[in-house]
Amino acid sequence: MNPTMIQFFHWYSEGDGKLWKEAEKQAGYLEKLGITSVWFPPAYKGTNGGYSAGYDAYDLYDLGEFDQKGTVSTKYGTKDEYIKAIKALKNHNIEIIVDIVLGHKAGGDELEKFKAVKVDENNREKIISDIIEIESYTKFTFPGRGKKYSDFEWNFTCFSGVDYAEGMESHIFKIQSEYGNDWEEMIDDEKGNYDYLMYNDIEHRNPFVREELNDWAKWYFDQTDFDGVRLDALKHISFDFYKEWITLLRSNSGKNIFAVGEYWAPGYLHLLQKYIEVTEGCMSLFDSSLQNNFHNASKEGDSYDLRRIFDETLTQADPLHAVSLVANHDTQPLQDLEAPVEPWFKPIAYALILLRKDGYPCIFYPDLYGAHYIDKDGSGNDQEIFMPKVDGIEELLTARKNYAYGDQRDYFEDANCLGWIREGDDQHPGCAVVLSNKEAYNKPMEIGKQYAGKKFNDLLKRSEDTVLIDENGWGDFPVPAGNVSVWIPE
């Protein structure tokens, strides 16, 4: 079956411990749609307790088991509910991809004093103070968990930088340590050096930290039997560290763990390719450039040349390492990397990632289920957002599951209308896909002589017509204005 991932959460997913229970209930439905893997949010306790989306990681060993940060349950549920959801999905042949946040820690338990320098926020290589003594929450003792699972205590030697100093204005402070007074090497020079992102930045050059994070990965695998990892914020973490971490995880688990990393650099394909090169191809990356192309195409309407949709994308340059997507929790409205794809274009975008041979597509929870949320920023200017379910998303997933197989022939000669055919294989019939960002079109395409005399209908029911394939295997496939049609044999 064609592999298909779903990101089973969004930034504003409902709290109150409901997500794991919902995932358990949805397992059968997801299998029916052809979903083969579920990407779950970070499952461990964050500094914001029951309100934490998980990216403010506090205790990696607390999967909703200990009374810490004001709650036992995480935002998504308890450890028992998490394990139950995983088992339910696996019983429906769905793999589990867990979210890994190893760039920073938040919510330290005790203050410590240590030496540091202030650096320029826009050029972290530029030191703007003498060496000073500061006090920050860098000691993690996990009083709610104690020493269960691990007796490792984090202190300031485990971090390279902080953004909080007691009694001082917020700033980025580079910790002076035995592991180096420079930041760790990154592959890009954005902000001088972009090692530091937020909170307490983990010092991956500390051998005790590396050992602890490697031990934790094995513990996490033993608890959950996950099948893959989604690696958060790669541009801020030593590529050297993750190459070692993934290699050891695969060795220790005895499983070829799938890995996909978030290196968000839309329009900078060379950086994604460089990262894949320096990590020796040990992981895939999300195709941020393709997502950005979808965003731009949806904004520009019929002035966008659809023939450029895959230009400068990982899906085109290196499809074996590309995870393609239309949206995620960072690009959704009100988020820092907001780059939403307009609703009219989403069915077109999903056809482009679901029904072609290249890339590993990931669909976004609100695009399958819809979402409604209110962002309360404390100013009284609350913003209410409605994200409708994508029109035809279930049919597009069905088409991927049952028809998008075999050789692919592209008909990309028109700036406003793309088409391609999938010939099918021994087990599956093929399909013809046509999409337009302008007016209605009819696209002549060769589906193959094996279909001569066959009738094709539009699975999405955008068109009531029937297409008859001639003796040479050609058909004239229509599509309505600004839409997509998927033609399948009767």
Buried (B, 14 or more C-beta within 10 A) or exposed (E): EBBBBBBBBBBBBBBEBBBBBBBBEBBBEBBEBBBBBBBBBBBBBBBBBBBBBBBBBBBBBBBBBBBBBEBBBBBBBBBEBBBBBBBBBBEBEBBBBBBBBBBBBBBBBEBBEBBBBBBBBEEBEEBEEEEEEBBBBBBBBBEBBEEEBBEBBBBBBBBBBBBBBEEEEEBBBBBBBEBBBEBBEBBBEBBBBBBBBBBBBBBBBBEEBBEBBBBBBBBBBEBBBBBBBBBBBBBBBBBBBBBBBBBBBBEBBEBEBBBBBBBBBBEBBEBBBBBBEEBEEBBBBBBBBBBBBBBBBBBEBBEBBBBBBBEBBBBBBBBEBBBBBBBBBBBBBBBEBEBBBBBEBBBBBBBBBBBBEBBBBBBBBBBBBEBEBEBEEEEEEEEEBEBEBBBBBBBBBBBBBBBBBBEBBEBBEBBBBBBBBBBBEEEBBBBBBBBBBBEBBBBEBBBBEEBBEBEBBBBBEBBEBEBEBBEEBBBEBBBBEBBBBBBBBE
